[in-house]
């Protein structure tokens, strides 16, 4: 698929993006638990632990995980997004630590038992991907779980937006620090009538040197 830099991977400042509309109108907003997250928790009987919702946005997934008994930290670049997340969590009685943070220059302290990335990795500059992989590996418990959800190369109906990936590319990018347990085509639930085609990958960290 021929994608120019103008079509793929260029984004507004995230603070501006969140200030522009109500969070309910953003394409990735859903008040419901992500289907792949739910399936993974059930299939692998993942017990509550210290959970990082990376790029938490409006905090919907963070709130849901806290309600299930996980000790949740939600991080995001945007202060406005975190304000919306605090309101969402407060309305649902969910106790979540919300932190303004840049994963490429993070101040987060691990280890986390689970890290869930629903749409952060696929908007990063390509030249920073290796740094991202090293960072999340360092934040994750050696026996932890990394849940990664990004746009799939088969998403061709939506013009612009995040970078697209195939399973082989994700495995290659993460192989120095992780092993892939599952990789499957899925959908990005959100506010749009069309649910973009997603790639969901479940990984576990390799032993640190």
N, C-alpha and C positions, 0 to 999 in steps of 0.2 A: 504494500500500500504506500503510495507516494504522499508523504506528509512533510510540509515545509515548516520551518520554525514559527511562521505566523499562524499556522493552523493548530499546532500541537505544542503544549508545554509553556506557553506564555500566559501569565496570570496577573491580575491586578494585585496590588498590595492587599494582604488578607484583612487588615483592619478596615480598609476602604470597602472591601467586598461585604463584610459583615455589617457595616454601617449603612449600606445602600438599601437594604430591604429587610423585612422581618425574617427571622431564621426559618420560619415555616415555608417561605417561598424559595429558599435555597435548594438547588437540585438534589443535594445529598441528604436533605432532612427527612427523617422518618422517626416517629415516636415509638416505633416497635423495635424489638430486638432484631439485630441482623440475623438473617436466616443461616448463614454459614457459621457465625459465632455460636448460635444456638445448637446447630447440628454437631459441631465439634465438641462442645461441652458435654453433650449427651452421649455421643459415640465413644469418646475417650474417658468418660466419667471423670472429668477434671474437677478436682476438689477446690473449694474456695482457697484463695491465697492472695498474695499481693499482686494486684492487676494494674497495668498501665494502659490507659486508653490514649494512644498517641494521636494527636490532632483531634482532640475530643469534640471540637466545634460546639454545637449546642448542648452537648453532654447527655444525649439520649441513651447511648450505649453504656456510658459510665454509670448513669443512674440505675439502669436495669441490672447491671452487674452488682452494684452495691446492694440492691434489693435481694439479690441471690446470696448474699453473705460474703462477697469478696471485699477485700480492703483495697479500694480503688483510688488511683491517682489519675486525673485527667489533665493533659497538657495541651496547650495551643499557643500559637504565635499571637493571636488576636485577643486583646483585652475585651473587646465588645462581645466576641464569641463566648468568653469565659463568664461575662456578666449574664448572658442568656443561659449558659449552663448552670450557673448558680440558681437562677430563678427556676429552671426546669427541675433541678434536683430538690430544691426547697419545696416545690409544690408536690413532689412525690415522696417526701420524707426520706430521701436518700442521702446518706452521708458520704460525700466524695471530697477528696482533697483536689482542688483545682489550682493549677500552676501555669503562669505564663512562661513559656520556654521555647527555645529553638533547638530541635533535636540535633542540628548540625553544630551547635555551640552550647551543648546542654549543661545545665546545673543539676539535673536529676540525679538522685542517688539510688542505686540498686542495692541488692538484687531484687528483681521482680520475678514472680513465678510465671506470669503470663504477660505478654505484650501483644496488644491488638492494634494493628495499623489498618484503618479503613479509609484509605484515600490520602495518606500523607506521602508515602514513598513515590507514588506515581506523578507527583508534581515537583519533585526535586530536580535540580539541574543534573544532567547526566554525569558531569565531572565530579559530583559530590556523592554519588551512589556508594562507592567503596567506603567512604568515610561513614556514611549512614550504617552500612552493614557492620562495620567495626564497633560503632557506638552502641547499637541495639544489642549486639553480642555481649558487650561489656556490662550492659544494664541487666541482662537476663541471668537468672539462676542457671547453673550448669545442667540442671534437670528440668528446666523450664520449657515453655511453649511459646513459639512466635507464630502469630496468626496474621497473615498478610493478605490484603484485598486491594487489587489494583485493576485498572482497565485492561481488558483482553484485546489482542490484535484483531479479534473478530468483531470488535465494536467499530462499525463503519457508518452507521446511520447518523451519529452525532458529529457535527462539524466542530473542530477545535477541541479544547479541553485537555485532560491529562495525557501523558505519554501512555502508549499501549505496549503490552508485554505478552510474550508467549511463554509457556512453561520452561522451555529450554533456556531462554534468556534469564529468567528469574533464578533457575538453578545455577547457572553459570555465575551470576552476580553474587550469590550467597554461598557458593560451594566452599569457599575458603574458611568459613566460620560456622556453617550450618549444614545439616542434612535434610533433605526434603522427605517428609512423611506422606503428604498428600498434595495433589495439584489437580484442580478441577475447574471447569468452566461454570460460571454462575451468573448472577445478576446483581447490579447495584440497586437496592431499594432506595426510593427517594420520592420527591414531590413531583417528578416529571411523569407524564403519561407513558413515555418510553423508558423502560428500565435498561440502562446501558449494560452491555455484556462485560462481565467481570472475570478475573482470574483469581481464584482463592488458593492460597498455598499455606500449608501447615508445616512448620519447620521446628527442629530442635537443635540446640547448639552443639558444636563439636567441642571436645575438651580444649581448654585454653593451653597454649604452649607453656 
